[in-house]
Amino acid sequence: MSNLYKHIENLKDKFGLNVIVAINRYITDDEKEIKYIQDELKEKGIQSSLVEGWAKGGEGAIDIAQKLVSLVENEEKFKYIYELEDDIKTKIEKVAKEIYGATGVEFSEQAIKEIKRIEDLGFANLPVCIAKTQYSFSDNAKNLECKEPFKITIRDINLKAGAGFVVAISGKIMTMPGLPRVPAAESIDIDDNGDIIGIF
């Protein structure tokens, strides 16, 4: 829950957005777990919706759809964490400190070298994307709750000029490989009854 609360804090306080927590129900979920999450969120005044799209399709997502309509109609003004005019290191440091809760950022020699090269090429004003583990706000996948102070280590920087952003690679993360020779999507189709086939 502490991890969830940090995400909510980021969305509400840092980005200025309204928040709703989608609780995705699966057949393996325990009713006590779901009730615990709902009660904890309610106690903190955080709106939630039990989403059963996995089992019921669109019908299982009606509640969240209705709540989202109301939520976006009352949307606050979106705020940014950094300015595009900030240098690349500053952008990364602002995200690490403000969003992840890190005490600072350590840049490898390779990362510093790449930052200089990218800025010399005239791409300093691009937004940054930090590639790191999804399991933790730190760059250590095993540090689930981040109870102790931590720093983010940036080991390399990649320029994605065509896409229009700079990728900072943190910790032991691997970036996404290319698609296989035959992507799974090629097996997906719609049968004569209008049902989707080939997903599983």
Secondary structure as GFF3:
##gff-version 3
##sequence-region A 1 200
A	DSSP	alpha_helix	2	9	.	.	.	ID=ss1
A	DSSP	pi_helix	10	14	.	.	.	ID=ss2
A	DSSP	beta_strand	20	24	.	.	.	ID=ss3
A	DSSP	alpha_helix	31	43	.	.	.	ID=ss4
A	DSSP	beta_strand	47	51	.	.	.	ID=ss5
A	DSSP	alpha_helix	53	56	.	.	.	ID=ss6
A	DSSP	three_ten_helix	57	61	.	.	.	ID=ss7
A	DSSP	alpha_helix	62	73	.	.	.	ID=ss8
A	DSSP	alpha_helix	88	95	.	.	.	ID=ss9
A	DSSP	pi_helix	96	100	.	.	.	ID=ss10
A	DSSP	beta_strand	104	107	.	.	.	ID=ss11
A	DSSP	alpha_helix	109	120	.	.	.	ID=ss12
A	DSSP	beta_strand	128	131	.	.	.	ID=ss13
A	DSSP	beta_strand	151	160	.	.	.	ID=ss14
A	DSSP	beta_strand	165	170	.	.	.	ID=ss15
A	DSSP	three_ten_helix	184	187	.	.	.	ID=ss16
A	DSSP	beta_strand	189	190	.	.	.	ID=ss17
A	DSSP	beta_strand	196	197	.	.	.	ID=ss18
###
